[in-house]
Amino acid sequence: MPEIKVYRSDVLRTDARTLRYYDPVAVGEGPPRREAEGPAEGTTMSRGPEMRYNPLLGDYTVCAGFRMDRPQLPPSDKCPLCVGGYEAPQPYSVTVFDNRFPSMVMDPAPPDPGPHPPTDVRPAVGKCEVICYSPEHDNCLASLDPEQLHVLTHAWCDRFVELSAHPAIECVLIFENRGEDVGVTLHHPHGQLYAFSLVPPRVLAEKQNAERASSEGRCIFCDVIEGEKRSGARILHESSRYLAVMPFYARLPYEIHIYAKDHSKPSMAEMDAEDKRELAAMLGLVTGKYEALFEGPMQYMMLFHQLRACEGYHFHVEFYPMRRSETKLKYAASVETGGGLWLNDAYPEQTIEHLRAAGPSEPVFAGSRIVAVEKIAP
């Protein structure tokens, strides 16, 4: 099996943001040369993002009014993520750059909520990054070459490991919004990463339930995985290290979760090379089936759930596809949004059959082995 090394080159932009190139080359070959930009001239926000506490729910809302000015579906010839565009000045394979319109920053200005706020408010400390999957504008996660998806998986992992090690960061969410119906503002294939100074409510609930089960001498994730395997009714595909399943409690008609079966893998930080290679193949399988299901693009949200070195937690990926049929979308309406209780319009045991019959029958693995991601000194 050919061996590949991924070189990461960090370039400081003229606006003081960092652009990270992930370049795959055959082992033994040197890294490509990346050109530096001019002197960095960062801008200071007059008002930083704020985290406002909701005492009724015990959680926070992030307010970042300056995000209103971010790009909104520019034409393809003005795409900032295409090679030569504003965010991609040089040819690339995979890039990750600091978001120009972040919801959180590492050094926000003090909150300015006005006189007499009724509850607590604090600076929205964190990091927001954009991950470009491919230089090809009309590509998507489902149609990425297996080798490209393999490199992307290592880039995801590299960013998670670095950011989750920061003392101010409690949780790193890697995600993708695909399709205008879920709010995407750029059609070029990309995802995002938010590094939080807290654990968001849904991940926190998983963590707390995992800790409760652990105190009782069991693993809640292992229980779910083994229960689904015993049933078999909702399994999409099982590989040696992952289980792709439409869970018994799915909230959406075509929701799929990919669970790491290994109890010692709560995050990408604990993954070995084969874990990443197999994860890339499973992501290709699931998204390929989504594209084939209704013979066209599937609007979805994808989110990696992971907590570094968290006992009793399993890394998993959740897909939230927004179609309930070929012509109908599933919206988070009043009961879901206001009540927090999801109403699924279908039985998972039935809709899983539609996904099983659609698209590829097996995951396609990268033919190479990535031995490392090496950061190049500037």
Summary of the structure (lengths in Angstrom):
residues: 378
radius of gyration: 20.9
end to end distance: 31.1
largest distance: 64.2
contacts: 1182
relative contact order: 0.15
helix: 26%
strand: 25%
